[in-house]
């Protein structure tokens, strides 16, 4: 089968011809229709987890995927051959990933795909949308709160915007002029152009009393600390970059969270239901082939995401 993989941590991704895997007990073999491209994918290929998890090379890149069940291993009952599914496919120990024509994963890592969107597009959902959903849960967002999202125009930020606005929060997002209309469609009450001047100063001018919740998806420790100054006592400041000084923020009665996501098949089921009910959407920014994936990875590294990139496989 064709797959995009690395021969060692830090190596350039290559299109390779690799053996098609077979499912073991509790596993499912999926003929992939699409794979979602996430920054996490190339960070893993760079060696982010090299000291914390066993690994095998060649290492196929990619976590998110969607496709059709080809075969199931012993003990699998929730899905069967022919089912359209989506979920997560990374397995460092075997070198498996979703940037491939076929992938094996645990049955508990997938769910039936949304019926209302093309199957390849469903690969854009898992990491970003589960992260967004869980961020809003972790932030304990309630109606009437002011929530500031920094780095809002990527897949996670668009999801947080939708979920928080659905709960009745007043959502303020950073977005350039070109992305502001889309973010308002997703429920943002205000947009702050991060290209036009310092975000913290702009938000403080608009809201001198501060905000209740900060969700920072992109900044380093210095940037996060500056943004956290906008949070009122009793509020929450969350970062996906692991840079929050929990102790110092606690002294100001601010609950700081270095957020780590938890995936589950049940959450995938919830997201599929929301999508099919028209209550949640994912913007596909770009669609590429497996042959074009290496160039797409390079673009993703450069930053400035405006939605999700999917690799169409079949």
N, C-alpha and C positions, 0 to 999 in steps of 0.2 A: 504494500500500500504506500501511497505518497504521504509524507508528513514533513512538517517544519520542525527541526530539532537542532540542538547544540551538541557538539562532541565533548565539550567540557564546560565548566562554569567560566563565563566571560568570553566564550567563543562567539563568533558571528553566527546567527541562525542560518541554516541551510535547508533547502528542499531535498529530502532524502527518500530513498526507497527502503522501507523497513517491513519486517514480517507483520502480518495481521495477527493481533492478539486473540486469545481464546478465553472465554469466561470461566472462572472457577466457581466453587460453591458461594452462593450469595452475591454473585456478580452478574452483570448484564453487558453484552456486546452490542454496541450501537453503531449503525452505519450513519455517520455524521452528515448532516445537511448544512450546518453552519457552526462557526466558532466565534465567540466574542473576544475581542482584543482588549485587554486590561493592562495598566501599568504593572500590576502584580506579576504578570506573565514574564516580562523581560527582567524584572527585579529577581525573580526566582532563577531565571537562566543566568543572571549575573552572579548568583551565589548567595542570595539573601538568606536562604535556609540551609546552607551547606553544613553548618555546625550543629543544626538542630534536628535534622531528619536524614535517614539513609537515602541514597540516590543511586541511579543507574544511568549509564550513558550508552548510546545516544539518548538524550533527554528530550522528549517531545514537548514542545511548549503548549501552553494554554490550559485554562481551567474550565471556562464556560463553553457549553456546547449544546446542540440540539440535533435530533435525528430520529431514525426509526430503529426500533429494537430488532436486531438480527438474530440473537440467540440469548438464552438465559442459562445460568448455572443452576446447580442443584439447590433447592430450597427457595428459589425466587417465585413469589406468588402474586405480587402486586402489579407486575407488568408482564407482558407476553410478546412474542415476536409479532411485528406489525404495528405495535403501538408507537405513536409519536410522543417523544419525551424530550425533556430538557433538564439541565442540571450541571453538575460539576464533575470533571473527569481527570483532574490531576492526580497522579500517583508517582511520587518521586522514586519510591523503592523499585518500581518496575520500569521507570522511564516513560510512563504513559502520560498523555495529555490530549487536548482537544483539537490541536492544529493538525488534524490527520483525517484520513478517509474513514478510519474505524478507531474506536476507543472502547476500553473496558472500564467499568466503574462499579462501585458498590450499589446495590439496588436502593439503599437508603439515601443515595446522593442525587437521585433523579425523581421527577414526577411527570405526570402527563402534561404535555405542552398546552399552552393556550390555543383554543380552536379558532380564535378570531384574527390571528396574524399569521403571515407566512412562516413556515417552520424554520427556515434559516434565520429569520429575524428574532426568533425566540432565544437564540444564543446570546443576544444582547442583554438579557434580563438578569441572570443569576447573581453574580458578584455585586454589581452596582445596585440593583434593586433591593436585594436582601440587606446590603450594607445600609442603604438609605432608610429602609423600614426599621431596622434595628437601631439606627442612630436616633430616629425620632422617638422610639420607645425608650432608649437610654436617656434622652434629654427630658423625658416626662413632659412633653409639650401639651399644653392645654389651651382651650379657646381664650382669645384675648391677649395672649402673650405676644411680645415682640421677639422675633427670632432673626438673628443675622447669620446669613450663610456666606462664607468666603470661599471662593472657588466653586461657584454654584452652577456653572454652565456645562460641566461634564455630566456623565451618566449618574453618578451618585448625587451630585448637587441638584440635578433636575428632579430626581426621585425625592430627596428631602423636601424640596419646595412643594411638590405635589402632596405628599403625606401630611406635612405640617399645615398647609393651607386648608386641606380637607378637615383637619381637626379644629379649624377656626382661628389659627394663629395669624398674626400680622407679620408676613414674611418679607424681610429685606434681603436682597441678594446683590452680590457684586456681578456685574455683567457689562460688557462693552455695548455701545449703541446698537451694533448689529444683532446682538442676542437679546436685548431688552424686550422686544415684542414677544418672543417665544417664552421667556421667563414669566411674563405677565399672563400669557395663556395658561401656563402651568400653575398660576395662583399667586405669584409674587405681587405684593401690594406696592412695593417700591424697588427700584433698581438703582444701584450706585455704580457709576462708571469708574472702575479701578484704573482706567487708562487716563482719566482726566485729572487725577489728583489723589492725595493720600486718602485711603478709605476711612481710617479711624477718624480723621478730622471731618470728613464729609458726613459720616454718620452722627458724630457728636453734634454737629451743627443742626442736623435735622431732628435729633433726639437727645437733647441735653440731659434728660433724665436717665438715659441709658437703655439697654435692652435686657430682656429676661434670659435669653439663651443665645450663646454663640456656638455655631458649628463651623469649624475651620478645617477645610479639606486639603489645604495646600501649603500653609506657611510653616516656616521654621520656628524655633523657640522664641526668637526675638519678635517676629511678626505676631505670633500667637499671643505672647504676653502683652503686647501693645493693644491688640484687639480685645483681650480679656478685660482691659481697663474700662471697656464700655459696659460690662455686665454689672447689673445691680447686685447689692448684697441679697443673698437668698436665691440667686440665679445659678445657671449652669454654663460651663464652658467646656466644649468637647473638641478634641482634635483627633484626626486619623493618622497623624504623623508621629505620635508618641512623644510629644515635646512639652506637655503640660507639667508645670511645677505644682503638683497637687497640694503640697503643704503650704506654700505661700498663698495660693488662692483660697485655701480653707481659712486662713487667717482673716481674709476679707469676707468670710461667709459665702464663698462661691464654691459650688461643687464642681470640681475639675475631673474630667474623664479622658484618659488615654484610651481611646476606643479600639477594641478588637472585635471583629465580626464573628458571629456564630451562624453557620449555615444549617439548614434542615430541609428535609423533603416536605414537611408540613408547611413551612413558609413558602416554598415554591408553589405548593397547591393554593395557598392564599393569594399569592401574586397572580397566578393564572386566573383565578376567579375574579379578581379585581379588573384585570385586563379584559376578560370576556364580558364583564358587566359595563365596560366603558368608563371605569372609574380611575384608571391609571394608564399612562402611556409611556413609551420609550422612543426617543428620537434616534433614528439611524442616520448618522452623519456621513458614513462612507461604507461602501461594500466592495470587497476585493476578492480575488481568487487566491488559492493556495500559492500559486506562482508569484503573486504580487505581495504576499504576506510580509516578506522580509523588508520591503520598502515601507509598508504600513507600520511595522514595528518601529522603524527609524523615525517616522513622523510622530508616532505616539510618544516616543522619548523626548521629542522637542517640546511637548506640552501644548497647552492652548486648546484642549478638547472642547468640542461644541456638540457633543452627543456621542453615540457609540459607533465604533467601527466593527463590522462583522466580516468574517472570512466565509464566503460562500463556497461550500465544498461539493454539494450535489444539488 
